[in-house]
């Protein structure tokens, strides 16, 4: 049975998760929803929308099933607010829908191989005359056209997968971007694959235009982004490193760049370099910085044990979380209203905006260095100084899987990009590979785990020192690992083979915070380590 109190609570949660603070406050007092005893941790984020979607799907099925059990064919989308009028394909195909079907058919034809049709059917190399009749031409023309198509496919394959080009390790083109101070962070722009940002220990953020054409490996001079002056009262004779960059991330749109600093500031610039805002809410270094999926919010986690949610448009703090008893080391968004944070206090909290208590709490037996949601948003991975990585779901406080195999601290973990296969009879796609989790750290190895089978499928080695950075290409086909001695290895994920290796002879001998990042095209790999990149 559904009660009005239950509906009110769902609406209240929706307002809180969506950031409608004033509406939430008014609704809370008018409905007296907080006087009811509901356990908010049992309700998944987005519950109201999820229930509406399921109800809409039920109505759609109910509408399109006849009394005899047969399905009524209909090409009109089902709407939540508009009256639905069925329009079968065979009866009322409008010019627009016919044109769309014709376009889909033409796309299928373009995807077919030459001469893949029935016997006697003109191949893809056939031409069409002005009056619409087809002229297949001579066999010589067909062979020439086939060669042209083959070359074009080969060229496109190389463009889509630049790592396919066989290249000896010694011949790998390398650009060294020199910095006057230690480089601690780098980030490729998700919309412009040649644009990269770097952050250094002297508190400077620079934008680099890295050429993508082979043979032109010298980047232009960087653009140094404006930084507000630190008040003299805050300096107290401290060096520039006390105000250095500690976190750096682009917004998902690529239009904004955010940075966190050691002295607790959060800064945002436009892609052109305009400083949008600089605010300080933390009393310690910003260790974690994460954009929400829509780019509306920024989450920062600090050495002061606090997590802060920033509204980017209004430049205001939306919410603060103070659940942790140690420095916040990592943060990752499940959706625009739900955030996971990890800390040196051994705890992981999943928090919802608008709630004063966490939705879920997980734990390790030592510092938790990283948390990350998988591409499907079903699993949360974490790794720790206790030598394990764990995979969690929101349904239980116990781990779904504990990855044991590292004999030292696990510094970080990352999910392989999702590989999917389209379904012709469905609107969605299905995973073509099981979820894969990579973990690496102080034991000089990176381990790849099959989460479904709950086992380690491979151990990547060939490092003489601790692995401090790793990253998958967007396609998930290649994986790069970088260690403290300056060695970089590139691996083929499918056959586990090492396809590239490079060692920087000028790499610092002391431990530095190494970062490895592929650009969107998977053709450039940035390694931030020491005074070069």
N, C-alpha and C positions, 0 to 999 in steps of 0.2 A: 504494500500500500504506500502511495506517495502522499506525504503531508505537506502543508504549506510551509512549515518550519524547515523541512528538508530542502524545498525549492529555494527558500530564502537564504539558506546557508550556501547553496550552490551559487546563487547570484552574488552573495557576499564574497565568496572565494574568487569568483570571476573578476569582480571589481578590483580586488586586492592584487591578483596576478597581473591584471592589465595596467596597473598603475593609476587607476582612477581614485586618488586618495580622498578627495573631497566628497565624491559620490559615495565612496565606501563608508566614510564617517557618518554621512547623513543617513544612509541606508541602515547602518549598524544600529543607530539609535531609534529610528522609526520602526524597525522590525523586531528590535530586542533580540537579535540573532545570537548575541554573545551570552545571553542568559540561558541558552540551551546547551546541554552537555554533549557536544560532538567531538570525537577524536579526529582532529584535522590531519594527523599523520597517516590515517587510513585512507585518505582521499587523494587520488593521484592528481598532479597538476593538470589543469585544463579539463577537469571532470565535466563541467557543464557543456563545453563544446563537444567533447567526446560523446556524451549522451545524446545531444542534438543530432550529431552526425549519424549515430546508430539508428535513431528514430527516423531520420530522413531516409536512410537505406531501407528500413522496414516498410515505410510508406511507399517507396518506389517499387519494391518487390510486390507489395499488396496490390498496387495499381496495375501492374503489368502482368499479373497472372489471372488468366480467365478461369471460369467456373470448372471447366473440364481439366484444368491443370496445365494447359499449354501457355506458352509465353507470348505476350503481345509485343511485336517488334516496334520499337519507337526510337526516333533519333533526336527527341527534344530533351535537353537537360532538365533534371528534376530540381526544383527550387524550393527553398524553405518558406519564402514569403509569397511567391506568385502562384496563381492557379495553374495547374498542369493540364495541358490539352495534348493528348497523344497525336503523333504525326508519323504514321508508319512509313518506312522507306518506299514500299511498293506502291503507295497511294499518293502521297503528297510530298514528293521530293522537290524541294524548291531549287531554283537555279543556283543559289549559294551552296547548298549541300551537295548538289550534283557536281559543282565545280571543285569542291573540296575532295570528293571521292575521286574525281578525275586526276587531281593533283597528287593524291596518294598513290594512284595507279602509276602515274608517270615516275614517281620516286622509286617505286618497286622496279620499273623497267630499267631505270638508270643504274640500279644496284646489281642487275643481272649481268652475267658474263657474256661477252660476244658469242653469238651462235648458240646460246643456251636454250633457245626456243624450240618449237616443234620442227620437224623436217619440212623444208619449204618456206619457213617463216624467215623474213629478212632479218639479218643480224643487226647488232647495235651499230655496225659500221655503215649500214645502208643510209642513203641520203633521201631527202624528201624534196620533190620539185615544187615549183610555185603553185601548181594546180592541185597539189595534194597527192599526186601519184608517187610511188616509190621507185627508185632506180638503184639497184644493188651495185652497179658498176662492175668492173672486171675483177678477176681474182687477185690481180696485182694490187689494185687499189685496196681490196679488202685486207690483204696481208700488210700493206703499208699502214692502214688505219689500225689494225690490230697491234702492230708494233708501237704505234703512237700511244694507244690506250695502255699497253703494257708499261711503256716508259713513264707515262703519267702516273700510273698506280705505284710504280717503284719510287718515283719522286715524292709522291704524297706519303708513302710509308716512311721514307727517310725523314720527312718533315714532321710527321706525327711522332716518330720514335727516333730521335737523333742518336740515341745510344746504339742503334743498329749499325751505324757506320763503324767498321772495324778499324781500330786505331790503337797503335802500340802505346803502353803507358807513358813512355818517354816523350811521345808526340802530343800529349794532351795539352791543348792551349791553356795557359794559366795567366790570369791577370792578378797582379798583387796591388792592392789598394792600400797605400801607406797612410798611416795615421800618426799624428804627433803624440797620441796617448793610446793606452791599451784599449783595443776593441772588445767590448763585452756582449754586444747584441747586434744582430742583423735581421732584416725582414724584407722579403720580396713583396712588391705590390701585387695583389691578386688580380688586378685588372690590366696592368701594364707590365708584361713579363721582363722588360729591360730596366725597370725602375727598382732600385734597392735602397733601403734606409739602413744606416748603421748608427750605433750609439757607443760612445767611448767613456772611459773612466774620468775624463776631464769635464764631463757634463755636456758634451757637444753631440748634436744629432746632424747627420749629413745625408743628403740624397745623391745617389749616383746613377748616371745613365750608362748602363753596361751594354755595349754593342752585342747584338745577337748574330751578326753575320760572321762566318768563319773568315779567318785571316785578318780581322780587325779587332784585336783584343785589348786595345788601349782605351780605357774609359775616359770620358771627359772629366774635367775638374769638378769636384763635388760642390753641391749647394749646401752651405751651412745654414741651418734653420735658426731663426731668432730665438734667443733665450732671455727671459726677463732677468734683470739684475737681482742678485741675492742681497737682501738688506745687510748693511754692515753689522748690525746688531746680531745677525744670525751667523756671521762668519766666524767670529771669535778666533781669529788667526788660524783657521782651518785651511788645509790645502784644497785645490780644486777637486781632488778625488773624493772629498767628503760630500760633494754635490753631484757625483757622477751618475750616469744612466745605469739603471738596474733592470729595466724592463722596456720592451719596444714591440709594438704590434700594430699592423694596419687593420682598419675596419674591413668587414667583409666586402664592402663595395669598392674599396681601394681609394675612396675620396678623402679619408681622414687617417691620420697617423697619431697614435697615442704613445706616451712614454711615462715611465715611473722613475723616480730618482732615489738615491741613497738617503737624502734628507727628507723624504716623504712627500714630495710634490707629484702631482699628476698633470701632464701637459697634453694638449691636443693641437695639431696643426692641420691645415688643409693640404691637399696634395701639391698645391702650388707653393707652399711654404709659409702661408699666413698663420700666425699664432692665434688660435681660437680661444683658448683659455689656459690658465695655469692656477691651480688651486692646491691647497695643502690641508689635508685632514688627518694625515698620519704623523706619528711622532718617531717613526723609524723608517728604515729602507723599505721601498716597495719591491717585494720579491715576486709577486704574481700580478699579471695584468691580462684580462681577457675581455674581448668584445662579445656582446650578446649576438645571437644569430642574425638579427635584423639590423644591428649596428646602432640601436637606440640607447643601449646602456654599456657602461664599462664597469667591470668589477676589478678592484684592486685589493691585494692582500699584503700585509706588512709585517715587519719585525715587531711592531707594537701589539701583535696578536689580534688586530682588528681587520675585518673585511668591510669594504665600502662599495656601495652601488652608486654610480654616477649617472645622472640623466644628461646625455651629451648636449641635446638641444638647449635645455634651460641652464646648463652648467651648474646644476644643483645636486646635492646629495639626496638620493632617493631613500636610501636605507643603510643602516650600519648593523653588522652582525659581530657580536663579541663572545661567541661560544668558546673559542679556542683559549687554551691556557699557555700556548707557546706561539712563536712566530708562524705566520701563515705563509706557506711555501709554494702553494699551487692553487689554481682556481680554474674551473671549466663550467660552461653553461650547458644545461640540458635543453632549455628553451628560454624564451625571453623573460620568464618569470621564476626560473628555478636554477640554482647555482650549487655546485659542489666545491668544497674547499678542503685543503689538507694542511697539516701542521706538524711541527716538531713535537707536539704534545701527544703524538701517536694516533690522533683522532682524525676522522673524516666526517664532515657534516654536509648534508644536503638540505638547503634552505630555500624557502619560497618567499618571494617578495610580498610583504604585507603580513607575514606571520611572525610571531615573536618567539616561536619554538621551532627547532629544526624538524624537517619531515622524516629524516632518517639519520642514523649515526652508525658508522663503521669504525673499525680499529685495527691497528697493527701492534706489534710489540716493541717498535722503535720508531724513529722519525719517519713520517710519511713524506716522500720527496715529490710525488707527482700524482695527480688524478686526471683522467681523461675519459669522456664518454665515447663509446664506439659510434661509427657512422649511422647505425640504425637507432641510436639512443636507447637501446635496451639494456646495455651493460655499462658499468662504470669500472674502469681499471685503476688500480693504485699500486705503487711500489714503495719499498721502504728500506731503511738501513738494516732491517732484520733479515735481509737476504731473500725476501719473497716478493712476489707480485700477487695481487688478488683481484678477482673479478666479482662484482656485486650486482644485484638487481634491487629494485625498490621494494620488492615483495618480502624481503627477509633481511634481518641484520646479520645473518651468517653468510659467509662468502659462497658463491656458486662454485668457485674454483680457486685453489691455492697453487700457484706456480712455484715449485721448489726445484732448485738446480744450481742457482748461483751460490758460490761459497763466500761471497763478500757482499758489501752494500750494493743495492740496486738503485742507481742514480735516477733513472727515468724509464718511462714506458710510453709506447705509442702504438696506435692501431693502424693496421694496413688499410688503405682506401678500399671501400666496398667494391666488389666486382659483381655486376648484375647481368642477368639475361632477360631480355624482354619477352613477355608473354603475348602471343597474338590474340588470345581469347580473353585477355584481361587488361585492365587499365593500368595495372602496376607491374613492376618487375620483381623478379625473385633473385636472391643471392646465388651466384654461380660458384662461389668458393666459401668455405667456412670462415667465420671471423678469426683473423690472425692478429696476435698481439706480440709486439717486439719489446724485449726488456734488455737493458745493458747497464754496466757499471764497473765496479772496482776490480772484478775478476778477469778483465780484459776480453770478455766475450759478449756477444749479443745472441740472445736466445729467441727463437720464433716459436710461438705456442698456438696450437689449434685449440680454441676455446671449446668448441663443440665436443671434440674427442678428449679434451682435458689432458693433453700431453704435449711435450716438446717435440717439434718436428725437425728442428735443426739447430746447431750451435755454430755461429759464425765466429771465426777466430782471426788469425793473422795480425794480431796487435801485440806489441811488446809493452804496452802501458795501459792504464785504465781508459776505457771508452767514455768520452765525455759528451759526445754529440752523435745524433743519428737522425735520418729523415728518409721517408719514402717519396718517390715521384708521385705526382697526382694520379697517374695511371695505376700505381701500385706495382709496376713491373720491376723497378730497380730500388735498391736500398743503399744509402751511403752511411758509413761509419767513420768517425774521426776520434783520434786518441790524443792524449796529452803530449806525445812526442812529435806531433805534426803529421802522422800518417793518416791518409784518407783512403779507404777502400770502397769500391762500388760493386755491389753484388746483384746478380740476377736472382730475383726472389723465387722464380718458378723452378729453376734447376739448381739453385743454391751455389752457382759458380761465381767466382770473382772475375769481373770483366775489366776492372780498372784499379790501379793503385798509384798513389802519389805520396811523396814525402817531402815536406818543406824543410830544406836544409837550414833555414833560418828560424825554425820554430823555437820558441823559448824553452829552456830546460826546466824552469819552474812550472808548477801547476797553474794553468789559467782556465778560465771558464770558456770552454770551446762550444761553439754552436755550429750545426750543419743545417743548411736550408736549400732545398731545390726551388727553382722558380716554377711558375705555373706551367710552362711548356716542357719542363723536365730536361732542358738543354743546358742550364747553367746551375752549378752547385756552388754556393757561397759557404766558406768556412771562416768564422770569426774566431781568431786566436791571437792573443798578444797584440803587438803593434802593427799587424797587417791583417789583410783579409783576402 
